[in-house]
Amino acid sequence: MTWAMRGVAGLAVSCGAGLGAHVWDGCGASARADDWAQWGGGQRRNLVSHETGIPATFHPGKKKRDRLGFDAATAKNVRWMVRLGSENYSGPTVSKGRVYVGTNDEDLDDPRFRSTRGGVLMCLDEKTGELVWRLVVPRLEIDRALVSEDFDDMNLGICSSATVDGGKLYVVTNRCEVVCLDVDGLADGNDGPFRSEASFSVPGGADPVALGPRDADVVWRFDMIRELPVFPHDAANCSVLVVGRHLYVGTANGVYDGKVVLPTAASLIVLDKETGKLLARDDGTISADVFHGQWSSPTILDSPRGQRIVYGGGDGRCHGFVPLAADVKPGKTPTILERDWLFDCNPPGYRARGDIPIDYWALVRGKATSVDETGLVVSPNEIIASPVVVGNRVYVAIGQDPVHGPGRGALSCFAVDGTDEGAEVRKVWQYTGIGRALSTVAVDDGLVYAAEYAGKVHCLDADTGDLVWFHDTQDEIWSSPLVVDGKVYVGSRKAFTVLAAGRQKKTLAVLKLGSPVWSIPCAANKTLFVASQRNLWAVEEQGEMRP
């Protein structure tokens, strides 16, 4: 049996016999152990899931000229599919029977929000794909002197992946705001202190809209542009890290016309998760050295000297900060975070040739050359990926904005040890056989899976950094590899590729989903959630296909 349901913010279609074939856990009072409630599935951002029974392939359905773009009746190993907007960079997250995903509002068929040209965060029922509620965030309307001309003007929508913690959800909007939402939406009333949702979801100066139970409930908001301030570049896409009562958030502070506009602005801030009040920030030295933008999400590491917040900066360095003390209260000025260590992820020769610094922007503008023996551009790179922590080791790749094209990258593995005298940060290995990368790595069973922008997936030995194998998708990769159930899933411009995990390279499937796959899939509760630019699929094993 198939059926279709048109909601006010998307089309959800159940596919085949999948709905009747499963007994579901339902929604519990707390997140299930097999949920994927934040970017990376946990605080250490390692893109590895321990789910089993995830199919190696699926069929998205035959193409169809309608709003969904696919014929649900012909899909295989698909429980449901949902239409998003026209852009998706937000990886889906799953918690307590709900799926959360960000997109833009191009497919928003609600007359209340015409011409918002902004972002949408969708909350869907995990079982059916039906819309539960959604947050609409209009395009930023602000003096362009405060932000770069490209910021929130490319119709990217909400790029941040939602973080669910208890009954609250935290996300960074397309307007560079951190918002706290009630996971139940307005269906159970309007929780304060923020009660201006009717004005929040329309462009500045427009009349407030009438809201209903399928709209989001904003508990509080923190505007990073106005309240810090910062000068975000291109997009604000940090995924919030929750540590106790505190939220750690990257600000997206960056450049305009090749210059850092606010060189002392915060790159990493700490908010009180209950109130949204600013508690702390870094000292501004990261912003002073930013090359382009800041798009990494913080993670956490346990060292002999205690926990550390690991932040991949736009300066190409990993910074280790001492977590804020639990009893810090908001003050007239925020507390300055203590930096315990840093690690330069740019190998020797990337920042300078001899004693002469390499001019990042001269290379970008084609006014200088710096190539290696293979013809690849060698230059300083920023950290776009999230640092991944396994034990006391950190794995992180460097790269640049895709518009800058391919170039020489690097993947670093460093360890953080400590004594009473201080932290010891030591390079374990550094692999320079990889090109520039936007992607976060996955580390599993002694192997590191890393993808580069130019399309290659590299499998390395996690202890030595030696190359085990690589696979060339022959496509641009903006996504990151997900490892689950003996398989590696990675999206690219033209396809969604499934490889066998392990030391023997094997291609299991190459799937065409109708548009690029720029976001990262996730696995939860026996289901793989895959988003293209336009659609989200809930993929489950139905015995209908074999690789």
VENWOSUL-V296972 format. One record per backbone hydrogen bond with DSSP energy under -1.0 kcal/mol. NH is the residue of the N-H (numbers start at 1). CO is the residue of the C=O. If there is no record, write none. Layout:
[[NH CO] [NH CO]]
This chain:
[[5 12] [7 10] [12 5] [13 81] [14 3] [15 79] [18 15] [35 32] [36 94] [41 38] [45 42] [47 441] [48 46] [49 483] [59 76] [64 69] [66 64] [71 62] [74 71] [75 72] [76 59] [79 538] [81 13] [82 536] [83 11] [84 534] [93 100] [94 36] [95 98] [98 95] [99 124] [100 93] [101 122] [103 120] [105 118] [108 105] [113 110] [116 113] [119 137] [120 103] [121 135] [122 101] [123 133] [124 99] [125 130] [126 97] [129 125] [132 123] [133 123] [134 214] [135 121] [137 119] [139 116] [146 143] [148 232] [151 148] [152 234] [153 150] [158 103] [163 170] [164 37] [165 168] [168 165] [169 181] [170 163] [171 179] [173 177] [176 173] [178 222] [179 171] [180 220] [181 169] [182 217] [183 167] [185 182] [186 215] [189 186] [194 219] [199 196] [200 196] [201 197] [202 199] [206 203] [209 198] [215 212] [216 134] [219 180] [220 180] [222 178] [224 176] [227 223] [228 224] [233 252] [235 233] [241 248] [243 246] [246 243] [247 271] [248 241] [249 269] [251 267] [254 231] [255 292] [256 259] [259 256] [265 262] [269 249] [270 280] [271 247] [272 277] [273 245] [276 272] [279 270] [280 270] [281 335] [282 268] [288 284] [289 286] [290 287] [291 314] [299 310] [300 43] [301 308] [303 306] [306 303] [308 301] [309 321] [310 299] [311 319] [313 317] [316 313] [318 343] [319 311] [320 341] [321 309] [322 338] [328 325] [335 279] [337 281] [340 320] [341 320] [343 318] [345 316] [350 347] [353 356] [356 353] [358 351] [363 359] [364 360] [365 361] [366 363] [367 362] [372 376] [375 372] [378 370] [382 399] [383 313] [388 395] [389 44] [390 393] [393 390] [394 414] [395 388] [396 412] [398 410] [399 382] [404 401] [405 402] [408 377] [409 434] [411 431] [412 396] [413 429] [414 394] [415 426] [416 392] [417 424] [419 422] [424 417] [426 415] [428 413] [429 413] [431 411] [436 407] [437 398] [442 449] [444 447] [447 444] [448 460] [449 442] [450 458] [452 456] [453 436] [455 452] [457 471] [458 450] [459 469] [460 448] [461 466] [462 446] [465 461] [468 459] [469 459] [471 457] [473 455] [477 453] [482 489] [483 47] [484 487] [487 484] [488 499] [489 482] [490 497] [492 495] [493 476] [496 511] [497 490] [498 509] [499 488] [500 506] [501 486] [508 498] [509 498] [511 496] [517 492] [522 529] [524 527] [525 34] [527 524] [528 539] [529 522] [530 537] [532 535] [533 516] [536 82] [537 530] [538 80] [539 528] [540 77]]
